Amino acid sequence: MNATHKMARIGPENSQANPAEGHVRWSPLKSTWIGIMYLGAVIGGIITFTWSAVLLFLIASALTLCAGHSVGMHRRLIHNSFQCPQWLEYILVYCGTLIGLAGPFSIIQMHELRDWAQRQSHCHDYFASRQNLWKDWFWILHCDIQLDNPPVVNYEPRIANDKIYHFLEKTRLLQQLPWAILFYTLGGWSWVAWGICVRVSVCMTGHWLIGYFAHRCGHRDWDVEGAGVQGYNINLCGLITMGECWHNNHHAFPDSAKLGLHPHQTDPGWWMIQTLKMMGLAWDIQQPKDLPVRPNLKPITS
C-alpha cells in the first residue's frame, strides 16, 4: 500500500499561537439556524407526524451521517485517510454539507483548530468539553471562539482552489432548499419537517453530544502524552454514530480510515469504505499499521 498522509494544516510557523486565551462569542447565524431547525422539528414534527416521514428521516440521516459526514467530510476531506475518484469525493462532501453543520472549508477550520488545541498541554474549555452539558451545548451550537492569538489554518491547493468546494461553502445552508422542495412535492409538509428540520436538529445535536462525552468519559486503550485533552471510546454507540464514537482510537491514530479497531467496535463508515474498495472506488486506505510511529503515543495496560 502506498499510503498518502495528510499535510500539516497547522504547522510549526504557528508556534506562538495560544489555544488557551480567548473569548466565546454568540454567533447570530449559528444560533438562528439551529433555532429554526429546532422549532421546525418540535412543532412541525409533532403536527405533521407520519410513519413515511419518520422512515425518510431515518434513511436521510443514515446516508448523510455515514456517507457524508463520517466518510466524506471526516475520513476523506479532513484526514485524507483513503483515496477515491474526485467525482465521488464531491458527492460524499456534498452529502456531508447536508448535515447542516458546516461547509467544506468551515468543517476543516473547526476540526483543525479543535485538534490542534487538544494536542497542546492546556487549551480553552471550548475545545475540551470541560463545562457542564448545557453550557457546552450553548457554546458549540450557538457560539464561536475568538482566540487572542489564533493559528493560521492552511488548506491544500487542491481544496483551496476548488470552485465546487467554494460554492458549497457559500451556499451550505441553502443546500437544504432543493431537498425541501422535493420532499414537499413527494410527501407534503410532513416530509419537509422530518426530512429537513428533524434530521438537521438530530444530526447536529448528536454530533455535539457524542463529542462532549467522547472527551469526558469512557474507555481508553491509548494515552497521547503531552495532550491536554484525551479521547474516549463510547461503547454501544458505534452503529448510530457511524463509528465516530471510537474517539480514543481516533486520537491515537487520527489518519486511520478505520475507527473501530476491535471486533466488537461497530464501524459503519469503515464498512462503506470497504464496499467502495470492492467496487474499485477506494484505494490507499490507511490503517494504524500504515501510519508513522508516534513517540508520544503510549498503550494503557490494565
C-alpha positions as CSV (number, residue, x, y, z in Angstrom):
1,M,0.0,0.0,0.0
2,N,1.2,3.5,-0.9
3,A,-0.5,5.5,1.8
4,T,-0.8,9.2,1.4
5,H,-0.7,11.1,4.6
6,K,-2.4,14.4,5.4
7,M,-0.4,17.6,5.2
8,A,0.1,19.6,8.5
9,R,-2.6,22.3,8.1
10,I,-1.4,24.0,11.3
11,G,2.4,23.9,11.0
12,P,5.4,24.9,13.2
13,E,5.1,28.5,12.0
14,N,2.2,28.8,14.5
15,S,4.4,28.0,17.5
16,Q,3.4,31.3,19.1
17,A,-0.3,30.7,18.8
18,N,-2.2,30.3,22.1
19,P,-5.1,27.7,22.4
20,A,-6.0,28.8,25.9
21,E,-6.6,32.6,25.8
22,G,-9.7,33.7,24.1
23,H,-13.4,34.5,24.4
24,V,-16.6,32.7,23.4
25,R,-18.9,34.9,21.4
26,W,-22.5,34.3,20.5
27,S,-23.0,33.7,16.7
28,P,-26.3,35.1,15.4
29,L,-26.1,32.9,12.3
30,K,-25.4,29.6,14.1
31,S,-28.0,30.4,16.8
32,T,-30.7,31.4,14.3
33,W,-30.0,28.4,12.1
34,I,-30.2,25.7,14.8
35,G,-33.1,27.6,16.5
36,I,-35.2,27.4,13.3
37,M,-34.4,23.7,12.9
38,Y,-35.4,23.0,16.5
39,L,-38.6,24.9,16.1
40,G,-39.5,23.2,12.9
41,A,-38.6,19.8,14.4
42,V,-40.6,20.2,17.6
43,I,-43.7,21.9,16.2
44,G,-43.7,20.6,12.6
45,G,-42.5,17.2,13.6
46,I,-45.4,16.7,16.0
47,I,-48.1,18.3,14.0
48,T,-47.2,16.5,10.7
49,F,-46.2,13.1,12.1
50,T,-46.5,10.2,9.6
51,W,-44.6,6.9,9.5
52,S,-43.4,7.6,6.0
53,A,-41.8,10.9,7.2
54,V,-40.1,9.0,10.0
55,L,-38.7,6.5,7.6
56,L,-37.5,9.3,5.4
57,F,-35.8,10.9,8.4
58,L,-34.0,7.6,9.3
59,I,-32.8,6.9,5.8
60,A,-31.7,10.5,5.1
61,S,-30.0,10.7,8.5
62,A,-28.1,7.5,8.0
63,L,-27.0,8.5,4.5
64,T,-25.8,12.0,5.3
65,L,-24.1,10.9,8.6
66,C,-22.3,7.9,7.2
67,A,-21.5,8.7,3.5
68,G,-21.5,12.4,4.1
69,H,-20.0,13.4,7.5
70,S,-18.1,10.3,8.6
71,V,-16.7,9.0,5.3
72,G,-16.8,12.1,3.1
73,M,-16.0,15.1,5.4
74,H,-14.1,13.4,8.2
75,R,-12.2,10.4,6.9
76,R,-11.6,11.7,3.3
77,L,-11.6,15.5,3.2
78,I,-10.2,16.2,6.7
79,H,-7.8,13.3,7.3
80,N,-7.2,12.1,3.7
81,S,-7.3,8.5,5.1
82,F,-8.2,7.0,1.7
83,Q,-8.2,7.9,-1.9
84,C,-11.2,7.9,-4.3
85,P,-12.2,9.5,-7.6
86,Q,-12.8,13.2,-7.5
87,W,-16.4,12.9,-8.6
88,L,-17.1,10.5,-5.7
89,E,-15.4,12.9,-3.2
90,Y,-17.6,15.7,-4.4
91,I,-20.7,13.6,-3.8
92,L,-19.6,12.5,-0.3
93,V,-18.6,16.0,0.7
94,Y,-21.9,17.3,-0.6
95,C,-23.8,14.8,1.5
96,G,-21.7,15.9,4.5
97,T,-22.8,19.5,3.8
98,L,-26.4,18.4,4.1
99,I,-25.8,17.6,7.8
100,G,-26.3,21.3,8.3
101,L,-23.2,21.7,10.5
102,A,-20.7,23.3,8.1
103,G,-19.3,23.5,4.6
104,P,-16.0,22.1,3.4
105,F,-13.8,24.9,4.5
106,S,-15.6,25.7,7.8
107,I,-15.6,22.0,8.8
108,I,-11.8,21.8,8.1
109,Q,-11.3,25.0,10.1
110,M,-13.4,23.8,13.0
111,H,-11.7,20.4,13.1
112,E,-8.1,21.5,12.7
113,L,-8.4,24.2,15.3
114,R,-10.0,21.8,17.8
115,D,-7.5,19.0,17.2
116,W,-4.6,21.4,17.4
117,A,-5.8,22.9,20.7
118,Q,-6.5,19.4,22.2
119,R,-2.9,18.3,21.4
120,Q,-1.5,21.2,23.5
121,S,-0.8,20.8,27.2
122,H,-3.6,23.2,28.0
123,C,-6.4,24.7,26.0
124,H,-9.6,26.7,26.4
125,D,-12.7,24.9,27.8
126,Y,-14.5,25.5,24.5
127,F,-12.2,22.8,22.9
128,A,-12.1,20.4,25.9
129,S,-15.8,19.9,26.8
130,R,-15.0,20.7,30.5
131,Q,-18.1,22.8,31.1
132,N,-21.5,21.3,32.1
133,L,-23.7,19.8,29.5
134,W,-26.0,22.8,28.9
135,K,-23.2,25.4,28.7
136,D,-21.2,23.3,26.3
137,W,-24.3,22.8,24.1
138,F,-24.8,26.6,24.0
139,W,-21.2,27.2,23.3
140,I,-20.8,24.7,20.5
141,L,-24.2,25.1,18.7
142,H,-24.7,28.8,19.3
143,C,-21.3,30.4,19.6
144,D,-17.8,30.7,18.1
145,I,-14.5,31.1,19.9
146,Q,-12.2,34.0,19.2
147,L,-8.7,33.3,20.3
148,D,-6.4,36.2,21.2
149,N,-3.6,34.7,19.2
150,P,-5.1,32.1,16.8
151,P,-3.1,29.8,14.5
152,V,-3.4,30.0,10.7
153,V,-5.1,27.0,9.1
154,N,-3.6,26.2,5.7
155,Y,-5.6,24.4,3.0
156,E,-4.1,22.1,0.4
157,P,-4.1,23.8,-3.0
158,R,-6.4,21.1,-4.4
159,I,-9.0,22.2,-1.8
160,A,-8.2,25.9,-1.6
161,N,-8.6,26.4,-5.4
162,D,-11.6,24.1,-5.9
163,K,-14.6,26.1,-7.2
164,I,-17.1,23.4,-6.2
165,Y,-16.0,23.5,-2.6
166,H,-16.1,27.3,-2.6
167,F,-19.7,27.1,-3.9
168,L,-20.7,24.5,-1.3
169,E,-19.2,26.7,1.4
170,K,-21.0,29.8,0.4
171,T,-24.4,28.0,-0.1
172,R,-24.1,25.5,2.7
173,L,-27.3,26.4,4.4
174,L,-29.2,26.9,1.1
175,Q,-28.4,23.3,0.1
176,Q,-31.4,22.2,2.2
177,L,-33.8,24.1,-0.1
178,P,-33.8,21.9,-3.2
179,W,-34.4,18.9,-0.9
180,A,-37.2,20.7,0.9
181,I,-38.9,21.4,-2.4
182,L,-38.5,17.7,-3.5
183,F,-39.8,16.4,-0.1
184,Y,-42.8,18.7,-0.2
185,T,-43.6,17.6,-3.7
186,L,-43.4,13.9,-2.8
187,G,-44.8,13.9,0.8
188,G,-46.0,17.3,1.8
189,W,-45.1,19.3,4.9
190,S,-44.5,16.1,7.0
191,W,-41.6,15.1,4.7
192,V,-40.2,18.6,4.9
193,A,-40.4,18.7,8.7
194,W,-38.9,15.3,9.2
195,G,-36.6,15.2,6.2
196,I,-35.1,18.6,6.9
197,C,-35.8,20.0,10.4
198,V,-35.9,16.9,12.5
199,R,-32.9,15.4,10.6
200,V,-30.7,18.5,10.8
201,S,-31.6,19.0,14.5
202,V,-30.9,15.4,15.5
203,C,-27.7,15.1,13.5
204,M,-26.2,18.4,14.7
205,T,-27.2,17.8,18.3
206,G,-26.0,14.2,18.1
207,H,-22.7,15.3,16.6
208,W,-22.1,17.7,19.5
209,L,-23.3,15.2,22.1
210,I,-21.1,12.4,21.2
211,G,-18.1,14.8,21.0
212,Y,-19.0,16.0,24.5
213,F,-19.0,12.6,26.1
214,A,-16.1,11.3,23.9
215,H,-13.8,13.9,25.6
216,R,-15.0,13.3,29.2
217,C,-15.7,9.6,29.9
218,G,-15.5,6.1,28.6
219,H,-12.7,3.6,27.9
220,R,-9.2,4.3,26.8
221,D,-6.6,1.9,25.3
222,W,-4.2,4.7,24.4
223,D,-2.7,7.8,26.0
224,V,-1.3,10.7,24.0
225,E,1.4,12.1,26.2
226,G,1.5,15.9,26.5
227,A,-2.0,16.3,25.2
228,G,-4.3,18.3,27.5
229,V,-7.4,16.5,26.1
230,Q,-7.7,12.8,25.7
231,G,-10.4,10.9,23.6
232,Y,-12.5,8.1,25.0
233,N,-14.3,5.2,23.3
234,I,-18.1,5.2,24.0
235,N,-19.5,1.7,24.0
236,L,-22.8,0.7,22.3
237,C,-22.8,3.8,20.1
238,G,-20.9,2.6,17.1
239,L,-24.0,2.0,14.9
240,I,-25.8,5.3,15.5
241,T,-22.6,7.3,15.2
242,M,-21.3,5.5,12.1
243,G,-18.1,4.6,14.1
244,E,-17.3,8.1,15.3
245,C,-17.8,7.1,18.9
246,W,-14.4,5.3,19.0
247,H,-12.7,8.5,19.8
248,N,-9.8,7.2,21.8
249,N,-8.8,5.1,18.7
250,H,-9.2,8.3,16.6
251,H,-7.0,10.4,18.9
252,A,-4.4,7.6,18.8
253,F,-4.5,7.1,15.0
254,P,-6.2,10.2,13.6
255,D,-5.4,9.5,9.9
256,S,-6.7,5.9,10.0
257,A,-9.8,5.2,7.9
258,K,-10.7,2.5,10.4
259,L,-12.0,3.9,13.7
260,G,-13.4,0.7,15.2
261,L,-10.2,-1.2,15.8
262,H,-11.5,-4.2,17.7
263,P,-14.1,-6.8,16.5
264,H,-16.8,-5.5,18.9
265,Q,-16.4,-1.9,17.8
266,T,-19.1,-1.4,15.2
267,D,-17.9,0.9,12.4
268,P,-20.4,1.5,9.5
269,G,-18.1,4.2,8.0
270,W,-15.4,1.5,7.6
271,W,-17.9,-0.9,6.1
272,M,-18.7,1.7,3.5
273,I,-15.1,2.3,2.6
274,Q,-14.5,-1.4,2.3
275,T,-17.5,-1.6,0.0
276,L,-16.1,1.2,-2.1
277,K,-12.8,-0.7,-2.3
278,M,-14.5,-3.8,-3.6
279,M,-16.1,-1.6,-6.3
280,G,-12.7,-0.2,-7.2
281,L,-13.7,3.3,-5.9
282,A,-11.4,3.5,-2.9
283,W,-7.7,2.7,-2.5
284,D,-4.6,3.6,-0.4
285,I,-6.8,3.0,2.6
286,Q,-4.9,3.8,5.8
287,Q,-5.0,1.8,9.0
288,P,-2.9,2.2,12.1
289,K,-0.2,-0.1,10.8
290,D,0.3,2.2,7.8
291,L,0.8,5.4,9.8
292,P,4.1,6.8,11.1
293,V,5.1,5.8,14.6
294,R,4.1,8.5,17.2
295,P,6.7,8.6,20.1
296,N,4.2,10.2,22.4
297,L,1.5,7.5,21.9
298,K,1.5,5.0,24.8
299,P,-0.7,2.0,25.3
300,I,-2.6,1.8,28.5
301,T,-2.2,-1.5,30.3
302,S,-4.8,-2.6,32.8
